[in-house]
Amino acid sequence: MMKQKSGVIINIASIVGVMGKIFGQANYSASKAGLIGFTKTLAREVAPRGIRANAVAPGFMIQR
């Protein structure tokens, strides 16, 4: 990506990393929050090289 001066990095996070509301899942919330922070920092580091970094954070799903 650096040689091409373009590219996209996509990380899969979770809305729980932002909200932290699943009882008994502190480890999951912490790891997803860390991934979101990592993605924000990575995006700033690689932006001058034409590379984008994004995190997708799906929410809760209702299943019937």
C-alpha positions in Angstrom: 0.0 0.0 0.0 2.8 2.4 0.8 4.5 1.8 -2.6 1.1 2.4 -4.4 0.4 5.4 -2.1 -3.2 4.3 -1.8 -5.2 1.6 0.0 -7.9 0.9 2.5 -7.7 -0.9 5.9 -11.1 -2.0 7.3 -11.3 -3.3 10.9 -14.4 -5.0 12.3 -15.3 -3.5 15.7 -18.6 -3.4 17.6 -21.0 -0.8 19.0 -20.2 -2.3 22.4 -16.7 -0.8 22.1 -18.3 2.6 22.1 -21.2 2.0 24.5 -19.9 -0.8 26.7 -23.3 -2.2 27.8 -23.1 -6.0 27.7 -23.1 -7.2 31.3 -20.3 -9.7 32.0 -18.5 -9.0 28.8 -15.9 -6.5 29.9 -13.2 -8.3 28.0 -15.1 -8.0 24.8 -15.9 -4.4 25.3 -12.3 -3.5 26.1 -11.0 -5.3 23.1 -13.4 -3.6 20.7 -12.8 -0.2 22.3 -9.0 -0.8 21.8 -9.6 -1.7 18.2 -11.5 1.5 17.7 -8.7 3.6 19.3 -6.1 1.7 17.2 -8.0 2.4 14.0 -8.3 6.1 14.8 -4.5 6.4 15.5 -3.7 4.2 12.4 -5.9 6.4 10.2 -3.9 9.5 11.3 -0.6 7.8 10.7 -1.2 6.5 7.2 -3.4 9.3 5.8 -0.4 11.3 4.5 0.5 8.2 2.4 -3.0 8.1 0.8 -4.2 5.1 2.8 -7.5 5.1 4.6 -8.3 3.2 7.8 -11.9 2.7 9.0 -13.7 0.6 11.6 -17.1 -0.9 11.0 -19.1 -1.2 14.3 -22.3 -3.2 13.8 -25.0 -2.8 16.5 -27.3 -5.2 18.1 -29.5 -7.5 16.1 -33.0 -8.6 17.0 -33.5 -12.2 16.2 -36.9 -14.0 16.3 
